[in-house]
Amino acid sequence: MSDPDSDFSRVLERYLSKEQSARIARAHVGIAGAGGLGSNCAMHLVRSGFERFTIVDFDVIEPSNLNRQFYFADQIGRPKVECLKENLRRINPSVSVRSYQVRLTADTMRGIFDPCDVVIEAFDGAADKASLVSAFAASGKLVVSASGLAGIGDSDGIVTRRVGENVYVVGDERSSVEKGFRPYAPRVGVAAAKMADIVLSRIPGPA
């Protein structure tokens, strides 16, 4: 029987140098929120070779999550952070995840994400989004946030803006759930993939 760890490493060697792969594997990614954005962004990052994560979400999986989040029907009722860890390790068993089933606050986010090189903001609420970006904007960490990605159609309107030296925002800045738009898998997936793409474009560096 083949070793799944070595199989996954060999796949990545087709696309990245050993030096780039090593830098990606060493990078520590923090993800605030394990819903549609956070779970799918984590999935893309693992498929790209990232192996070290800190993931925070207080919630459990509900049937309504399955239309857009990286979970399965037999996981309903269980903590999102626990199931996301399982699902990521099904892609690459070498993945290491520190998970916290807690509700993040302005007072706790720094302590949890300080060890991370990258912080992904994947909250639902605008106030929480602003609080996390504000907490880490001047930290030197790569910060990737999202705003406006619900609805159907016009996925070309989901764009990336750089708003600081190390801060990026993905979205269309208008179609938020708070404004009455409904979240669907295609646009949420586009935004999550763009967030992962930013991280992948910044972390490996030259070959």
C-alpha positions as CSV (number, residue, x, y, z in Angstrom):
1,M,0.0,0.0,0.0
2,S,1.3,3.4,-0.9
3,D,2.1,6.1,1.7
4,P,-0.5,8.9,1.3
5,D,1.9,11.5,2.8
6,S,4.6,10.8,0.2
7,D,2.0,10.6,-2.6
8,F,0.8,14.0,-1.8
9,S,4.3,15.5,-1.6
10,R,5.1,14.0,-5.0
11,V,2.1,15.6,-6.6
12,L,3.1,19.1,-5.3
13,E,6.6,18.6,-6.7
14,R,5.2,18.9,-10.2
15,Y,4.3,22.5,-9.5
16,L,6.6,23.9,-6.9
17,S,10.3,23.7,-6.2
18,K,11.5,21.9,-3.0
19,E,12.3,25.3,-1.5
20,Q,8.9,26.7,-2.2
21,S,7.2,23.6,-0.9
22,A,9.2,23.8,2.3
23,R,8.2,27.5,2.8
24,I,4.6,26.7,2.3
25,A,4.7,23.7,4.6
26,R,6.3,25.9,7.3
27,A,3.8,28.7,7.1
28,H,1.3,28.9,9.9
29,V,-2.2,30.0,8.7
30,G,-4.8,31.2,11.1
31,I,-8.5,31.1,10.0
32,A,-11.1,33.0,11.9
33,G,-14.4,31.3,11.1
34,A,-14.9,27.9,9.6
35,G,-18.0,28.5,7.6
36,G,-18.3,28.9,3.8
37,L,-15.3,31.1,3.4
38,G,-13.1,29.6,6.1
39,S,-13.7,25.9,5.4
40,N,-13.3,26.3,1.6
41,C,-10.3,28.5,1.9
42,A,-8.6,26.0,4.2
43,M,-9.4,23.2,1.7
44,H,-7.7,25.1,-1.2
45,L,-4.7,25.9,1.0
46,V,-4.2,22.2,2.0
47,R,-4.4,21.2,-1.7
48,S,-1.7,23.8,-2.3
49,G,0.6,22.3,0.3
50,F,-0.1,24.3,3.5
51,E,0.1,22.0,6.5
52,R,0.0,24.2,9.7
53,F,-3.3,25.8,10.7
54,T,-5.0,27.4,13.7
55,I,-8.8,27.4,13.1
56,V,-11.4,29.1,15.3
57,D,-15.2,28.8,15.2
58,F,-17.7,28.4,18.0
59,D,-20.5,26.8,15.9
60,V,-21.7,23.4,15.0
61,I,-22.7,22.1,11.5
62,E,-26.3,22.5,10.6
63,P,-28.2,21.2,7.5
64,S,-28.3,24.8,6.1
65,N,-24.5,24.9,6.0
66,L,-24.2,22.1,3.4
67,N,-25.1,24.2,0.4
68,R,-21.8,26.0,0.5
69,Q,-19.5,24.8,3.3
70,F,-16.8,22.0,3.2
71,Y,-18.8,19.6,5.3
72,F,-20.9,16.5,4.8
73,A,-24.4,15.3,5.9
74,D,-23.0,12.7,8.4
75,Q,-21.2,15.6,10.3
76,I,-24.4,17.5,11.1
77,G,-24.5,18.5,14.8
78,R,-20.7,18.3,15.4
79,P,-18.3,21.2,15.9
80,K,-17.2,22.8,12.7
81,V,-13.5,23.0,13.8
82,E,-13.5,19.3,14.7
83,C,-15.0,18.2,11.3
84,L,-12.9,20.6,9.3
85,K,-9.7,19.1,10.8
86,E,-10.9,15.7,9.8
87,N,-11.8,16.8,6.3
88,L,-8.5,18.5,5.7
89,R,-6.6,15.5,6.9
90,R,-8.5,13.3,4.4
91,I,-6.7,15.4,1.7
92,N,-3.3,15.3,3.4
93,P,-2.7,13.3,6.6
94,S,0.3,15.4,7.4
95,V,-1.8,18.5,8.1
96,S,-1.5,19.9,11.7
97,V,-4.5,21.8,13.1
98,R,-4.8,23.7,16.4
99,S,-8.6,24.1,16.7
100,Y,-10.6,26.2,19.2
101,Q,-14.3,26.0,19.5
102,V,-14.8,29.4,21.0
103,R,-16.3,32.7,20.0
104,L,-13.5,35.1,19.1
105,T,-13.5,38.6,20.7
106,A,-11.3,41.6,20.2
107,D,-9.5,40.6,23.5
108,T,-8.8,37.0,22.5
109,M,-7.9,37.1,18.8
110,R,-4.4,38.4,19.3
111,G,-3.4,35.7,21.7
112,I,-4.8,32.9,19.5
113,F,-3.4,34.2,16.2
114,D,-0.1,35.8,17.3
115,P,1.9,32.6,16.4
116,C,0.5,32.7,12.8
117,D,2.2,34.1,9.7
118,V,-1.2,34.5,7.9
119,V,-4.6,35.4,9.2
120,I,-7.7,34.7,7.2
121,E,-10.8,36.7,8.2
122,A,-13.8,34.5,7.5
123,F,-16.5,36.0,9.8
124,D,-20.1,36.7,8.9
125,G,-20.6,40.0,10.6
126,A,-19.1,43.3,9.5
127,A,-18.1,44.4,13.0
128,D,-16.2,41.2,13.6
129,K,-14.5,41.5,10.2
130,A,-13.4,45.1,11.0
131,S,-12.2,44.1,14.5
132,L,-9.9,41.4,13.2
133,V,-8.4,43.4,10.4
134,S,-7.8,46.3,12.8
135,A,-6.1,44.0,15.2
136,F,-3.6,42.7,12.7
137,A,-3.2,45.3,10.0
138,A,0.0,46.7,11.5
139,S,1.3,43.3,12.7
140,G,3.4,42.5,9.6
141,K,1.3,39.3,9.1
142,L,-0.5,38.7,5.8
143,V,-4.1,39.5,6.4
144,V,-6.8,38.4,4.0
145,S,-10.4,39.5,4.5
146,A,-13.7,39.3,2.5
147,S,-16.7,41.6,2.1
148,G,-19.6,41.0,-0.3
149,L,-19.9,37.6,-1.9
150,A,-23.5,36.4,-1.5
151,G,-26.1,36.1,-4.2
152,I,-26.2,34.5,-7.7
153,G,-24.4,35.6,-10.8
154,D,-21.9,38.3,-11.6
155,S,-19.0,36.4,-10.0
156,D,-16.6,38.6,-12.1
157,G,-17.6,41.4,-9.7
158,I,-15.7,39.6,-6.9
159,V,-12.3,41.3,-7.0
160,T,-9.3,41.7,-4.8
161,R,-8.2,45.0,-3.3
162,R,-5.0,45.7,-1.5
163,V,-5.7,48.1,1.4
164,G,-2.4,48.1,3.2
165,E,1.1,46.7,3.0
166,N,-0.1,43.2,4.0
167,V,-3.9,43.5,4.0
168,Y,-6.1,42.3,1.1
169,V,-9.9,42.3,0.8
170,V,-11.8,40.0,-1.5
171,G,-15.4,40.7,-2.6
172,D,-17.8,43.1,-4.4
173,E,-18.4,45.2,-1.3
174,R,-22.2,45.2,-1.8
175,S,-23.8,41.7,-1.7
176,S,-23.5,40.9,2.0
177,V,-25.9,38.6,3.8
178,E,-26.6,41.5,6.2
179,K,-28.1,43.4,3.2
180,G,-30.5,40.6,2.4
181,F,-28.5,38.6,-0.1
182,R,-28.4,34.8,0.2
183,P,-25.2,32.8,0.3
184,Y,-24.7,30.2,-2.4
185,A,-21.8,27.8,-3.2
186,P,-20.5,29.4,-6.4
187,R,-19.8,32.9,-5.3
188,V,-18.7,31.9,-1.8
189,G,-16.4,29.4,-3.5
190,V,-15.0,32.0,-5.8
191,A,-14.2,34.3,-2.9
192,A,-12.6,31.5,-0.8
193,A,-10.5,30.5,-3.8
194,K,-9.3,34.0,-4.3
195,M,-8.4,34.3,-0.7
196,A,-6.3,31.1,-0.9
197,D,-4.8,32.4,-4.1
198,I,-3.5,35.5,-2.4
199,V,-1.8,33.4,0.3
200,L,-0.3,31.1,-2.3
201,S,1.0,34.1,-4.3
202,R,2.7,35.7,-1.3
203,I,4.1,32.8,0.8
204,P,6.3,30.6,-1.5
205,G,8.6,33.3,-2.9
206,P,11.0,32.7,-5.7
207,A,12.1,29.1,-6.6
